[in-house]
Amino acid sequence: MKVPYKEAFRIEQITRKIETYSLNFEHAEGKNKAVVFRSKLGITIQNKEVLISALIDNLVTSEAIYTKTTRYGDHYLIDFLLTTRVGRSIIRSAWLVNPEDKYPNLTTAYPIRTKEDIDD
């Protein structure tokens, strides 16, 4: 299954979520993700394009898992392997599709397995 309206993604929304949450060392919940992105993959705000590009590529091409429907819309997960000069990890991205908006919203992205986990 693919995420509905996958081609209608909003680059501004994805970028904002990555900057203010997943790579933000000041965010109460996002800071832990930022630490792992930096330590395992070398990804920070300065080179965020690596992550944003991978998220978009996988949104458009990869299979997704539908997880639930809430009053906000349908929720999907996409897991994919991301390799950088520093390392590699499986990245989990979560997407919300509100049928009224008709485009996918990135809700979170974070590493779920590291190179060591993949090699074992």
GUKOL-422763 format. One record per residue (C-alpha): residue number from 1; x, z, y. Coordinates in nm, 2 decimals. Layout:
N
+-----+--------+--------+--------+
!   n !     c1 !     c3 !     c2 !
+-----+--------+--------+--------+
! NUM !      X !      Z !      Y !
...
+-----+--------+--------+--------+
***
This chain:
120
+-----+--------+--------+--------+
!   n !     c1 !     c3 !     c2 !
+-----+--------+--------+--------+
!   1 !   0.00 !   0.00 !   0.00 !
!   2 !   0.12 !  -0.08 !   0.35 !
!   3 !   0.04 !   0.12 !   0.66 !
!   4 !  -0.26 !  -0.04 !   0.84 !
!   5 !  -0.19 !  -0.21 !   1.17 !
!   6 !   0.19 !  -0.18 !   1.09 !
!   7 !   0.28 !  -0.48 !   1.32 !
!   8 !   0.10 !  -0.31 !   1.61 !
!   9 !   0.35 !  -0.02 !   1.64 !
!  10 !   0.44 !   0.10 !   1.98 !
!  11 !   0.81 !   0.12 !   2.04 !
!  12 !   0.76 !   0.36 !   2.33 !
!  13 !   0.57 !   0.60 !   2.11 !
!  14 !   0.83 !   0.59 !   1.84 !
!  15 !   1.12 !   0.63 !   2.09 !
!  16 !   0.95 !   0.92 !   2.26 !
!  17 !   0.88 !   1.10 !   1.93 !
!  18 !   1.25 !   1.06 !   1.83 !
!  19 !   1.38 !   1.17 !   2.16 !
!  20 !   1.15 !   1.47 !   2.22 !
!  21 !   1.12 !   1.59 !   1.86 !
!  22 !   1.34 !   1.47 !   1.57 !
!  23 !   1.67 !   1.44 !   1.77 !
!  24 !   1.60 !   1.72 !   2.02 !
!  25 !   1.82 !   2.02 !   1.98 !
!  26 !   1.60 !   2.21 !   2.23 !
!  27 !   1.27 !   2.16 !   2.04 !
!  28 !   1.15 !   2.47 !   1.85 !
!  29 !   1.07 !   2.28 !   1.53 !
!  30 !   1.26 !   1.95 !   1.59 !
!  31 !   1.60 !   2.11 !   1.64 !
!  32 !   1.65 !   2.17 !   1.27 !
!  33 !   1.59 !   1.80 !   1.21 !
!  34 !   1.84 !   1.71 !   1.49 !
!  35 !   2.11 !   1.92 !   1.32 !
!  36 !   2.06 !   1.75 !   0.99 !
!  37 !   2.05 !   1.40 !   1.14 !
!  38 !   2.38 !   1.47 !   1.32 !
!  39 !   2.56 !   1.64 !   1.04 !
!  40 !   2.45 !   1.41 !   0.75 !
!  41 !   2.42 !   1.08 !   0.93 !
!  42 !   2.59 !   1.11 !   1.26 !
!  43 !   2.27 !   1.02 !   1.44 !
!  44 !   2.20 !   1.18 !   1.79 !
!  45 !   2.02 !   1.08 !   2.10 !
!  46 !   2.32 !   0.87 !   2.20 !
!  47 !   2.28 !   0.63 !   1.90 !
!  48 !   1.91 !   0.69 !   1.84 !
!  49 !   1.86 !   0.31 !   1.80 !
!  50 !   2.00 !   0.33 !   1.45 !
!  51 !   1.71 !   0.56 !   1.35 !
!  52 !   1.44 !   0.38 !   1.55 !
!  53 !   1.54 !   0.04 !   1.41 !
!  54 !   1.53 !   0.18 !   1.05 !
!  55 !   1.19 !   0.34 !   1.11 !
!  56 !   1.04 !   0.02 !   1.24 !
!  57 !   1.19 !  -0.20 !   0.97 !
!  58 !   1.06 !   0.03 !   0.70 !
!  59 !   0.72 !   0.07 !   0.87 !
!  60 !   0.67 !  -0.31 !   0.86 !
!  61 !   0.83 !  -0.38 !   0.52 !
!  62 !   0.81 !  -0.07 !   0.29 !
!  63 !   0.53 !   0.06 !   0.08 !
!  64 !   0.36 !   0.37 !   0.21 !
!  65 !   0.18 !   0.66 !   0.04 !
!  66 !  -0.16 !   0.75 !   0.18 !
!  67 !  -0.18 !   1.13 !   0.19 !
!  68 !  -0.51 !   1.23 !   0.36 !
!  69 !  -0.77 !   1.16 !   0.62 !
!  70 !  -0.83 !   1.41 !   0.90 !
!  71 !  -1.04 !   1.40 !   1.22 !
!  72 !  -0.74 !   1.24 !   1.38 !
!  73 !  -0.71 !   0.95 !   1.13 !
!  74 !  -0.54 !   0.85 !   0.81 !
!  75 !  -0.19 !   0.99 !   0.73 !
!  76 !   0.08 !   0.80 !   0.55 !
!  77 !   0.44 !   0.87 !   0.43 !
!  78 !   0.73 !   0.63 !   0.40 !
!  79 !   1.05 !   0.73 !   0.24 !
!  80 !   1.36 !   0.51 !   0.27 !
!  81 !   1.74 !   0.52 !   0.23 !
!  82 !   1.94 !   0.52 !   0.55 !
!  83 !   2.31 !   0.46 !   0.53 !
!  84 !   2.54 !   0.51 !   0.83 !
!  85 !   2.92 !   0.53 !   0.88 !
!  86 !   2.89 !   0.90 !   0.83 !
!  87 !   2.67 !   0.92 !   0.52 !
!  88 !   2.34 !   0.83 !   0.37 !
!  89 !   2.01 !   1.01 !   0.31 !
!  90 !   1.66 !   0.95 !   0.21 !
!  91 !   1.45 !   0.96 !   0.53 !
!  92 !   1.09 !   1.07 !   0.52 !
!  93 !   0.87 !   0.93 !   0.80 !
!  94 !   0.51 !   1.03 !   0.86 !
!  95 !   0.26 !   0.81 !   1.03 !
!  96 !  -0.09 !   0.86 !   1.16 !
!  97 !  -0.34 !   0.57 !   1.21 !
!  98 !  -0.64 !   0.64 !   1.41 !
!  99 !  -0.89 !   0.36 !   1.34 !
! 100 !  -1.00 !   0.35 !   1.70 !
! 101 !  -0.64 !   0.30 !   1.83 !
! 102 !  -0.55 !   0.05 !   1.56 !
! 103 !  -0.17 !   0.12 !   1.57 !
! 104 !   0.05 !   0.36 !   1.37 !
! 105 !   0.18 !   0.67 !   1.54 !
! 106 !   0.50 !   0.83 !   1.42 !
! 107 !   0.44 !   1.20 !   1.37 !
! 108 !   0.77 !   1.30 !   1.22 !
! 109 !   1.09 !   1.18 !   1.06 !
! 110 !   1.36 !   1.38 !   0.89 !
! 111 !   1.62 !   1.36 !   0.61 !
! 112 !   1.49 !   1.49 !   0.28 !
! 113 !   1.79 !   1.42 !   0.05 !
! 114 !   2.15 !   1.38 !   0.13 !
! 115 !   2.42 !   1.16 !  -0.02 !
! 116 !   2.52 !   1.44 !  -0.25 !
! 117 !   2.16 !   1.46 !  -0.38 !
! 118 !   2.15 !   1.08 !  -0.43 !
! 119 !   2.48 !   1.06 !  -0.62 !
! 120 !   2.40 !   1.35 !  -0.86 !
+-----+--------+--------+--------+
***
